[in-house]
Amino acid sequence: MPKGYWIAHVDVDDLEQYKRYVAANAAPFKQFGARFLVRAGRFENPEGSSRSRNVVLEFPSYQAALDCWHSPEYQAALKLRQPVSTSDLVIIEGYDGPQPG
């Protein structure tokens, strides 16, 4: 079964308040088996547009990624983030097919 991913691009307007969101999202992320692959590291943006922070979370399955988003615990955390940031988020199913080679 392919894994699921959250791919987010975020601009944070109030870092101190955003820390409340980070603290609140830890429990649902743990509950649904999330693992950070990318968490606001250095980046270049050679095409298109981006935001100041990029995050990629891996989940054990696409369904787990969806379930985390829809969970009451994450929705409560989201209410802390929305007033202090702007975000683009995609929840996507991983690919297990043939690779170049």
Contacts in CASP RR format, 6 or more apart in sequence:
PFRMAT RR
TARGET T0000
AUTHOR 0000-0000-0000
METHOD contacts of the structure
MODEL  1
MPKGYWIAHVDVDDLEQYKRYVAANAAPFKQFGARFLVRAGRFENPEGSS
RSRNVVLEFPSYQAALDCWHSPEYQAALKLRQPVSTSDLVIIEGYDGPQP
G
1 61 0 8 1.000
1 62 0 8 1.000
2 61 0 8 1.000
2 62 0 8 1.000
2 93 0 8 1.000
2 94 0 8 1.000
2 95 0 8 1.000
2 96 0 8 1.000
3 58 0 8 1.000
3 59 0 8 1.000
3 60 0 8 1.000
3 61 0 8 1.000
3 62 0 8 1.000
3 93 0 8 1.000
3 94 0 8 1.000
4 58 0 8 1.000
4 59 0 8 1.000
4 60 0 8 1.000
4 61 0 8 1.000
4 62 0 8 1.000
4 64 0 8 1.000
4 65 0 8 1.000
4 91 0 8 1.000
4 92 0 8 1.000
4 93 0 8 1.000
4 94 0 8 1.000
5 37 0 8 1.000
5 56 0 8 1.000
5 57 0 8 1.000
5 58 0 8 1.000
5 59 0 8 1.000
5 65 0 8 1.000
5 91 0 8 1.000
5 92 0 8 1.000
5 93 0 8 1.000
5 94 0 8 1.000
6 34 0 8 1.000
6 55 0 8 1.000
6 56 0 8 1.000
6 57 0 8 1.000
6 59 0 8 1.000
6 65 0 8 1.000
6 68 0 8 1.000
6 69 0 8 1.000
6 89 0 8 1.000
6 90 0 8 1.000
6 91 0 8 1.000
7 54 0 8 1.000
7 55 0 8 1.000
7 56 0 8 1.000
7 89 0 8 1.000
7 90 0 8 1.000
7 92 0 8 1.000
8 53 0 8 1.000
8 54 0 8 1.000
8 55 0 8 1.000
8 56 0 8 1.000
8 57 0 8 1.000
8 87 0 8 1.000
8 88 0 8 1.000
8 89 0 8 1.000
8 90 0 8 1.000
9 50 0 8 1.000
9 51 0 8 1.000
9 53 0 8 1.000
9 54 0 8 1.000
9 55 0 8 1.000
9 87 0 8 1.000
9 88 0 8 1.000
9 89 0 8 1.000
10 51 0 8 1.000
10 52 0 8 1.000
10 53 0 8 1.000
10 54 0 8 1.000
10 55 0 8 1.000
10 85 0 8 1.000
10 86 0 8 1.000
10 87 0 8 1.000
10 88 0 8 1.000
11 51 0 8 1.000
11 52 0 8 1.000
11 53 0 8 1.000
11 85 0 8 1.000
11 86 0 8 1.000
11 87 0 8 1.000
12 18 0 8 1.000
12 52 0 8 1.000
12 53 0 8 1.000
12 84 0 8 1.000
12 85 0 8 1.000
13 84 0 8 1.000
13 85 0 8 1.000
13 86 0 8 1.000
14 84 0 8 1.000
14 85 0 8 1.000
17 80 0 8 1.000
17 83 0 8 1.000
17 84 0 8 1.000
18 81 0 8 1.000
18 84 0 8 1.000
18 85 0 8 1.000
20 80 0 8 1.000
21 77 0 8 1.000
21 78 0 8 1.000
21 80 0 8 1.000
21 81 0 8 1.000
21 84 0 8 1.000
21 85 0 8 1.000
24 73 0 8 1.000
24 76 0 8 1.000
24 77 0 8 1.000
24 80 0 8 1.000
25 74 0 8 1.000
25 77 0 8 1.000
27 73 0 8 1.000
28 68 0 8 1.000
28 71 0 8 1.000
28 73 0 8 1.000
28 74 0 8 1.000
28 77 0 8 1.000
29 57 0 8 1.000
29 68 0 8 1.000
31 68 0 8 1.000
31 71 0 8 1.000
31 73 0 8 1.000
32 59 0 8 1.000
32 60 0 8 1.000
32 64 0 8 1.000
32 65 0 8 1.000
32 67 0 8 1.000
32 68 0 8 1.000
32 71 0 8 1.000
33 59 0 8 1.000
33 60 0 8 1.000
33 64 0 8 1.000
33 68 0 8 1.000
34 57 0 8 1.000
34 58 0 8 1.000
34 59 0 8 1.000
34 64 0 8 1.000
34 65 0 8 1.000
34 68 0 8 1.000
35 57 0 8 1.000
35 58 0 8 1.000
35 59 0 8 1.000
36 55 0 8 1.000
36 56 0 8 1.000
36 57 0 8 1.000
36 58 0 8 1.000
37 56 0 8 1.000
37 57 0 8 1.000
37 58 0 8 1.000
38 54 0 8 1.000
38 55 0 8 1.000
38 56 0 8 1.000
39 55 0 8 1.000
40 53 0 8 1.000
40 54 0 8 1.000
40 55 0 8 1.000
41 54 0 8 1.000
43 50 0 8 1.000
43 54 0 8 1.000
51 86 0 8 1.000
51 87 0 8 1.000
51 88 0 8 1.000
57 65 0 8 1.000
59 65 0 8 1.000
59 68 0 8 1.000
62 91 0 8 1.000
62 92 0 8 1.000
62 93 0 8 1.000
62 94 0 8 1.000
65 91 0 8 1.000
65 92 0 8 1.000
66 91 0 8 1.000
68 74 0 8 1.000
69 91 0 8 1.000
81 87 0 8 1.000
END
